[in-house]
């Protein structure tokens, strides 16, 4: 009986948390031990976001000039020029995070969330060494779960 009740309540708590989790801040852990931004997206719309890539191809690179230094340190690509990488992140995920968010707001919010997550120790809490992934859940108000 105890196992059944534990499973029932544990399952319902996890299900509720899953339903509340609308966003993920994804980080990767560099061999040097530091975390860097891998992505920030609306969890429910990942498939739709990928389908929208062909529909959304506008990216105002000039709008992110004020944060280029931060982006190049915290959220960069090892495979392609950063300009193409950031355009891809914007068209694939950023455009669909919140309707009223432009490129600068999307990348600035991602950087701020990253710094807040690090301050709270969330990368170590959510890092999975088996998958080498770190998905930090956020609620609909872009707030971290405790």
Secondary structure, 3 states (H helix, E strand, C coil): CHHHHHHHHHHHHHHHHHHHCCEEEEEEECCCCCEEEEEEEEHHHHHHHHHHCCCCCCCCHHHHHHHHHHHHHHCCCCCCCHHHHHHHHHHHCHHHCCCCCCHHHHHHHHHHHHHHHHHHCHHHHHEECCCCEEEEEECCCCCECC
